[in-house]
């Protein structure tokens, strides 16, 4: 003989089913599961990169103006998210718009080498390849050289990649690559 109600899904088994569905939906500890957590982090990093790019390129008077520029780039963002991003990026509002908060200098912090010094100290060879430059360094010299190049914020550079003894600079065009190469060669004179 069956217990009454077992036929229709009542009792402990029926009560366990909604809890199991809730656990699957909310995660093991009853916390909401993060769906696409990696994608969310990538979106955040991309959005914050675009914020830095906008702020570096022009004066942005307020958060609403910044939000509108992000919408123009296809990113809808709430004021709360934008405010959080600005705080995480350590951007502060000045009379000239949002700017990076200058970190207090500490005596222990070693400053990055200037590009001229880094080129003289680490560069062994420059090899052009279409819109790219391959910079050869001694082992361990690529990272400080790439950091010095990045610190210059040259608009002609789309990106840098550094290994142990090689830095790849990607120019925005062949002409930009030639300009970058010429500037670097001038530092070496």
N, C-alpha and C positions, 0 to 999 in steps of 0.2 A: 504494500500500500504506500502511495506517495504522500508526502506531507501536503497538506492543503496549501494551495497557492504556488507550489513549485512549478506547476504546469504553466503558470502565467508570468513567471519571472519575479515573484514577490519574495521577500525574505532576505537573508544575508547575502546570497549570491547576487540578487538584483541590486542591492544597495552597494555592493562592491564594484559593480560595473561602472556607475557614474564616477566613483572615486578613481578607478583605473584610467578612465578617459581623461579626467582632470589632471592626474599625474602625468600622463603622456603629453597633454597640452601644456601644462605649467612647469614641467621639469620634475626632477626627483624630489626635491625638498619643498615642493609647493610654490617655488618661485617661478615667475614667468620664464619660459625657455627663450633663449636668444636665437632667433631664426636669422640666418645669414649674418652672424656676428662679425665674421671676417669682412663681408661686403660692407657692413655698417662702418667698420673701422677704416676701410679704404675710402668710402664716401667722405668720412669726416676728414681724413688726411687730405684728400683732393680738395674739399671745400676750404679747409684752412690754408692750403697752398694757394688757392685762387684769391682768398682774402688778402694774403700777404702780397700777392702779385698786384692786386688792385691798389692796395694802400701804398705800395712802393712806387707805383706808376703815376699816381695823382693824389691830390688832396681830397680826402673824403670828410665832409663836414659832420655827418652824423650817421647813426646806425641805419636809419631809414634809407638814406642815400646808398649806403653799402648794400643793404638788402635788395634795393632795386637793381643795382649793378649785378648782383648775384642772380637775380631773376632773369636779367638780360642774358646771362651765361647759361640759363637753363636750370638753375638751382633754386628751388623754393625753400626758404628757411624762415623759421619763426624768430621773433625778437629774442626770446629766451635762449635759443640755440646760438644765435649770433652773439649775444652778450657773453655766453659761456665760451664761445670760440675766441672772442677778443681777449677774455681774461686768460685763457690757456695759452694764447699766443703772446701774452704780455704786451698787448697794444694799449696805449693810453691816448686819450683825446687831448690834443693840443690846439693852440690857436690856428695852426696850419693843417689840422686834420689829425687822423690817427697815425701814431708813430710807435715804433718799438720802444719799450721801456729800457733805458740803458742800465745794464747790470752793474752793480758797484764793483770796482776793481779790487781784487784781493792780491796781496803780495805773493801768495802761493800759486796763483793761476799763471800758467805760462802762456804768454800771448802767441797767437798764430804767427808764423813767419810772414813777413810782407812778401808779395809776389816777387819783387826784384831779388830779395835775399833768397827765397826758396828756389827760384830759377837758377841763380848762381851756385847754390849749394847742391841741388839735386838733379838738374837737367843734364842729361848726357846727349840726347838726340831729339830732334823734332822731325816727324815724318808726316807729310800731308797725305790725305786720302779723300778726295772729293770734298765734302763739307765737314770732314773730320780731321783732327790732329792727333797723332799718336805721340805721346811724350814718353821717352825712355829715361828711367832713373836707375840708380843703384838699388839693390834689394832694400826694401823698407822705406824708400824715398817717395813712392807714389802718393801715399796718403797725405803727408804734409804739403806736397806740391798741389794736389787736388784741392785741399782745404784753402790754400792761399789763392788759387784761381777762383774758387767759389766765393771767397770773401770780397773779390773785386766787383761782383754783380754786373759783369759785362752783358749788355743786351744782346750781343752777337752770339753768346753761348747758350744753346738750348739745354745742355746738361753735361755732366762729367761723370766718368766712371773710373775708379782707381783700384788697381790690384796691388801686388807687392812691388813690382818694378815698372809698371806701365800705367799711364793715365790716358784715357780716351776722352778727348774734348769733342763734343758734337756741336758744330756751328749751325746757325739757322739757315745758312746758304753757303755756296762755294765762295762767294764774295766775302761773307762774314768770316769764313775760315781764313782767308787771306789776310783780313784785317787783324784777326787774333794773332796769327803767326807773326805779322809785322810788328805788332805791339810787343810780343814776347822777345823778339830778336832785338828790339830797341832797349829792353831792360837789360840785356846781356852785354851791351856796349859799354 
